[in-house]
Amino acid sequence: MDVRTSDGSMHLIVCRCEEVSLAQLEEACREGMDTVRQLKMATRVTMGACQGRVCRQVVESWFYSQYPAARREAELLSQRPPVRPVTFGQLAEGGPL
């Protein structure tokens, strides 16, 4: 998703849940983040409501294509489904889940 900034330039949103842009990922890498997990901790990418189900694969692919010499982690970023699915109706009722 392309979004215009206040100066009229374009930037690409990679993680819609946390509104993390590609520019933020690039900046974090310039600041020394050298694994995908460090990138996650520095920018909150993949930490939103979807828990990485939407953006995790894109982030990992981008990172390793930009930094092929980067050390690969034994465990890639994980996805975390909700503990128990809850419907919007249950949330609207406000009762116990």
Phi, psi and omega per residue, in radians:
M1 nan 2.144 3.117
D2 -1.575 2.403 -3.139
V3 -2.308 2.382 3.098
R4 -1.484 2.352 3.072
T5 -1.518 3.061 -3.101
S6 -1.079 -0.465 3.119
D7 -1.552 0.095 3.084
G8 1.543 -0.083 3.131
S9 -1.372 2.830 -3.136
M10 -1.785 2.559 2.946
H11 -2.508 2.719 -3.027
L12 -1.748 2.193 3.059
I13 -1.476 2.138 -3.129
V14 -1.640 -0.759 -3.126
C15 -1.995 1.829 -3.091
R16 -1.217 -0.609 -3.103
C17 -1.092 -0.765 -3.112
E18 -1.788 0.029 3.139
E19 0.940 0.823 3.113
V20 -1.634 2.219 -3.115
S21 -1.674 2.853 3.067
L22 -1.066 -0.650 3.116
A23 -1.064 -0.654 3.110
Q24 -1.177 -0.673 3.090
L25 -1.130 -0.768 3.121
E26 -1.078 -0.730 3.128
E27 -1.106 -0.759 3.119
A28 -1.069 -0.685 3.102
C29 -1.151 -0.678 3.086
R30 -1.133 -0.506 3.138
E31 -1.437 0.007 3.009
G32 1.977 0.041 3.085
M33 -1.207 2.064 -3.050
D34 -2.084 0.222 2.984
T35 -2.396 2.796 3.123
V36 -1.114 -0.651 3.139
R37 -1.123 -0.723 3.081
Q38 -1.118 -0.656 3.088
L39 -1.079 -0.730 3.103
K40 -1.085 -0.808 -3.114
M41 -1.173 -0.565 -3.102
A42 -1.382 -0.530 -3.006
T43 -2.069 -0.205 -3.052
R44 1.240 0.196 3.082
V45 -1.042 2.435 -3.088
T46 1.225 0.170 -3.103
M47 -1.853 0.181 -3.095
G48 -1.469 -2.826 -3.063
A49 -1.030 -0.602 -3.115
C50 -1.437 -0.167 3.129
Q51 0.971 0.634 3.046
G52 1.575 -0.031 -3.134
R53 -1.121 -0.481 -3.120
V54 -1.596 -0.766 -2.958
C55 -1.906 -0.204 -3.029
R56 -0.975 -0.848 -3.081
Q57 -1.143 -0.657 3.109
V58 -1.136 -0.778 -3.130
V59 -1.083 -0.823 -3.137
E60 -1.115 -0.761 3.127
S61 -1.085 -0.792 3.131
W62 -1.071 -0.852 -3.069
F63 -1.031 -0.861 -3.078
Y64 -1.298 -0.378 3.047
S65 -1.353 -0.568 3.116
Q66 -1.398 -0.571 -3.057
Y67 -2.258 1.224 -3.076
P68 -1.091 -0.429 -3.139
A69 -1.461 -0.081 -3.123
A70 -1.099 2.505 -3.141
R71 -1.214 2.380 3.126
R72 -1.515 2.379 -3.132
E73 -1.455 2.578 3.125
A74 -1.077 -0.660 3.128
E75 -2.009 2.081 3.090
L76 -1.286 3.036 3.140
L77 -1.011 2.439 -3.093
S78 -1.700 2.770 3.017
Q79 -1.841 2.454 3.141
R80 -2.185 1.824 3.098
P81 -1.230 2.779 3.085
P82 -1.002 2.663 3.132
V83 -1.009 -0.786 3.101
R84 -2.567 2.208 3.131
P85 -1.045 2.419 3.139
V86 -2.226 2.338 3.134
T87 -1.427 2.794 3.074
F88 -1.108 -0.582 3.103
G89 -1.060 -0.739 3.099
Q90 -1.110 -0.698 3.124
L91 -1.171 -0.697 -3.119
A92 -1.157 -0.611 3.141
E93 -1.166 -0.536 3.103
G94 1.346 0.084 3.129
G95 -1.419 -2.996 3.115
P96 -1.163 2.516 3.141
L97 -1.721 nan nan
